[in-house]
Amino acid sequence: MTASIRCLQRQRPRPKAGILHFGLGAFFRAHGALIIEEAMLRSGGNWGIIGVSLKTPNICDRLAAQDTVYSAVELAPKARNLAVSEIITETIFAPEATDLLLSKLVDPDIKILSLTITEKGYCHIPSTGRLDLHHPEIITDIERIKQGAAPRTAIGYIVSGLQRRKAAGLKPFTIMSCDNLPNNGQVTRSVVVELAEQLDKGLASWIDNTACFPATMVDRIVPATTEADIQRLYDEHNVQDKAAVFHEPFCQWVIEDKFVGGARPDFTTLSPVQLVADVTPFELMKIRMLNGTHSSLAYLGYLAGYETISDTVADATFKKFVTELWQAEIIPSLVAPENTDLAQYADQLLARYQNAAIKHRNWQIAMDGSQKLPQRLLNTIAQNLQAGRKSSRLLLAVAAWIKYVGGVDMAGQPIDVRDPIAPKLQALSEAGGTSSEVVSRFLELGEVFGSELPALIKPELIDAYNRLETLGVQGAVENV
Ligand code: CS2
């Protein structure tokens, strides 16, 4: 045990920080953080990462208690690989250290501000990608920044930080979104500039003209760490680590090479990273093929009684469903990125989903569907409509989402629905009525479905919802 605890001590000097990262969830610790560390170990530079948490102190406390060193455990189907990361230099729980955080934002050594704050962290309207000016936290942040107080959202902190940098005559930092949003660079630029416009038009145009918002496509399957994972690491490897992350072997990061003053870690020799001029084909491929099928399997699989993605695709009906979904409905909507074969990409995804060492819960993926549906499923459906292609499987997945967010499963058991608009969704469902009435009410959610799609998909979506009700999930998936 002593030997394992020793492996969580720093072996190298603490790096100097050049990156401020918002969102210390398992995904970032098992993806961006590890890649940046590898780049720095190979090529040098001051790219230590200050980790910021906005909502809960838990991960900050856990990391701080172990000198911000943590284990990253790779779970292949038949092997485990343990690594230790020392790249995080300190953690900041924003609500309790606002002055410290604001001082870091104005530190000229901080060149990059990166984000894994999940879709809802952008406070945007999912169907349009614009800042939601009616969002209660945005309304509060505008007032707070006007009064010189610290904001509360990541977007508010970015604007406050840039405001202070401009006032101090400094360059802006690069703002790099690492969330699964389409055009994540552009969405981040929009919400930041639109928030700045509410405060000072000069600031907004300075940001727009001088800051960089590279788009990125990020990919690695990293389920949220559970207490059971932590216990198992201790029992089987004698490592006591309350901030450990558990991830699959696969890793990919496609980055638009646009950084303020070109300042970034040297990613050029790292195999998971591709620096490109246009991330769009990569991000469309990933969001539609991976995240789109993840969400489809999560809603349908959960309702069919399966716990994880690997359990779901172990059922031959679901395996066939997802394979056909790729072939017939998603791949035809895409332009393959350079040197990529989409059929092979689909085969690789299936193998990743089948990795039973990764316990990725359907319930976790099902979270925040109102924020995920447009880019994962609805845009693909819209494109198929334009091309005269059917989207029967995608529509069945949307119907399963409607059923899921109603909060009661097929056996009448309650579902713990997590979504920023969960109460609204539940109310839409509880108003009851025929399939047609339920579906019609959901289609009025403009922030999810937009304005044009509802009329175009209504009859088929009602039919899909009906089939879920009458055939059951298994039957509907089998007969799609
Ligand atoms: C998942 C993603 O939870 C989810 O919504 O679809 O976290 C997915 O595992 C990653 O994007 C994979 O790169």
Boltz pocket constraint, residues with backbone or C-beta under 6 A from the ligand:
constraints:
  - pocket:
      binder: B
      contacts: [[A, 180], [A, 218], [A, 219], [A, 220], [A, 221], [A, 222], [A, 290], [A, 291], [A, 294], [A, 295], [A, 364], [A, 365], [A, 366], [A, 367]]
      max_distance: 6.0
